[in-house]
Amino acid sequence: MRKLVDSQCRAFQTAIHVLGRPWTALILNLLQTGARRFSEIGGSAPGLTDKVLSARLKDLEARGLLLRHIEPGPPVHVVYQLTTKGRAFGRVAEAIERWGRELLSEPAFPQGGRAATNRGAAKSRTRRAAPPPRRASA
């Protein structure tokens, strides 16, 4: 019998809070392969703005999940790499991917389950009468 995870404990809530922030899991996953520069991280995540990336990197650094190294130049380069705590996310990412594959391989609703009920509700919504036309103002 598997031990039930206490979703109310501080450790679980902290992990969910960190991973629940947009882009955090992606950043942690990108850094699993090794150190990267700011532009390399941003370039691997279309839609991630520099402002948000900077904020996430500062947060992850403050939490001890990554280190920021300044490489002397010219030009000066800033490189980010995971700490041991940050690399531990790799196991979490593998578990999330496994779970995601299970979600994709199983039907959304079992035969005769909620889908049939929802389908009927959707049909009834589409059969509603159209609202009366607006009167032209004089």
C-alpha positions as CSV (number, residue, x, y, z in Angstrom):
1,M,0.0,0.0,0.0
2,R,1.4,3.4,-1.0
3,K,1.8,6.1,1.5
4,L,-0.6,9.0,1.0
5,V,1.1,12.3,0.3
6,D,0.0,15.0,2.7
7,S,-1.0,17.8,0.3
8,Q,-1.5,20.1,3.3
9,C,2.1,19.9,4.6
10,R,4.4,22.9,4.2
11,A,6.9,21.0,1.9
12,F,4.2,19.9,-0.6
13,Q,2.6,23.4,-0.6
14,T,6.1,25.0,-1.2
15,A,6.8,22.7,-4.1
16,I,3.4,23.4,-5.7
17,H,3.9,27.1,-5.2
18,V,7.3,27.0,-6.9
19,L,6.2,24.8,-9.8
20,G,2.9,26.6,-10.2
21,R,4.5,29.8,-11.3
22,P,4.5,30.1,-15.1
23,W,7.8,29.1,-16.8
24,T,9.5,27.8,-13.6
25,A,9.3,24.1,-14.5
26,L,10.4,24.8,-18.1
27,I,13.5,26.8,-16.8
28,L,14.4,24.0,-14.4
29,N,14.0,21.4,-17.1
30,L,16.1,23.4,-19.6
31,L,18.9,23.6,-17.1
32,Q,19.0,19.9,-16.4
33,T,21.4,19.4,-19.4
34,G,23.9,21.9,-18.0
35,A,24.7,25.6,-17.5
36,R,23.1,28.1,-19.9
37,R,23.3,31.8,-20.5
38,F,20.3,34.0,-20.1
39,S,19.8,34.4,-23.8
40,E,20.0,30.6,-24.3
41,I,17.3,30.0,-21.8
42,G,15.1,32.7,-23.2
43,G,15.7,31.5,-26.8
44,S,14.5,28.0,-25.8
45,A,11.2,29.3,-24.5
46,P,9.2,31.2,-27.1
47,G,6.8,33.6,-25.3
48,L,9.0,34.0,-22.2
49,T,9.8,37.7,-21.8
50,D,13.1,38.9,-20.4
51,K,11.4,40.5,-17.5
52,V,9.6,37.3,-16.4
53,L,12.8,35.2,-17.1
54,S,14.8,37.5,-14.9
55,A,12.3,37.3,-12.1
56,R,12.1,33.5,-12.2
57,L,15.9,33.2,-12.2
58,K,16.2,35.5,-9.2
59,D,13.5,33.5,-7.4
60,L,15.1,30.1,-8.2
61,E,18.5,31.5,-7.1
62,A,17.0,32.8,-3.8
63,R,15.5,29.4,-3.2
64,G,18.8,27.7,-3.7
65,L,17.8,25.9,-6.9
66,L,20.3,27.5,-9.2
67,L,23.6,29.4,-9.1
68,R,24.4,32.5,-11.1
69,H,28.0,32.8,-12.4
70,I,29.5,35.8,-13.9
71,E,32.2,35.0,-16.5
72,P,34.6,37.8,-17.1
73,G,34.8,39.2,-20.6
74,P,34.8,41.1,-22.7
75,P,32.0,40.5,-23.2
76,V,30.9,39.5,-19.7
77,H,28.6,36.5,-19.7
78,V,26.1,35.4,-17.0
79,V,25.6,31.7,-16.7
80,Y,23.0,29.8,-14.7
81,Q,23.4,26.3,-13.5
82,L,21.4,24.1,-11.2
83,T,22.4,23.2,-7.6
84,T,21.9,19.7,-6.3
85,K,18.4,20.8,-5.1
86,G,17.6,22.1,-8.6
87,R,18.9,18.9,-10.3
88,A,16.5,16.9,-8.1
89,F,13.7,18.4,-10.2
90,G,14.7,16.0,-13.0
91,R,13.0,13.2,-11.1
92,V,9.9,15.2,-10.6
93,A,9.9,16.1,-14.3
94,E,10.2,12.5,-15.2
95,A,7.2,11.6,-13.0
96,I,5.1,14.5,-14.5
97,E,6.0,13.3,-18.0
98,R,5.0,9.7,-17.1
99,W,1.7,10.9,-15.7
100,G,1.1,13.1,-18.7
101,R,1.6,10.1,-21.0
102,E,-0.9,8.1,-19.0
103,L,-3.4,11.0,-19.3
104,L,-2.9,11.1,-23.1
105,S,-3.3,7.3,-23.5
106,E,-6.5,7.0,-21.5
107,P,-9.9,8.2,-22.8
108,A,-11.0,11.4,-21.1
109,F,-14.2,9.7,-19.7
110,P,-15.0,6.1,-19.3
111,Q,-17.7,4.5,-21.5
112,G,-21.1,5.7,-20.2
113,G,-19.4,8.2,-17.8
114,R,-19.7,12.0,-17.5
115,A,-19.0,12.6,-21.2
116,A,-22.4,11.3,-22.2
117,T,-24.1,13.6,-19.7
118,N,-22.0,16.6,-20.7
119,R,-22.7,15.9,-24.4
120,G,-26.4,16.1,-23.8
121,A,-25.9,19.4,-21.9
122,A,-23.9,20.8,-24.8
123,K,-26.7,19.9,-27.2
124,S,-29.3,21.6,-25.1
125,R,-27.2,24.7,-25.0
126,T,-26.9,24.9,-28.7
127,R,-30.7,24.5,-29.1
128,R,-31.5,27.7,-27.2
129,A,-33.5,30.2,-29.1
130,A,-31.7,33.2,-30.4
131,P,-32.2,36.5,-28.6
132,P,-34.9,38.8,-30.1
133,P,-33.5,41.2,-32.6
134,R,-32.7,44.7,-31.4
135,R,-35.1,47.5,-32.3
136,A,-33.6,50.3,-34.3
137,S,-33.8,53.5,-32.4
138,A,-35.6,56.4,-34.1
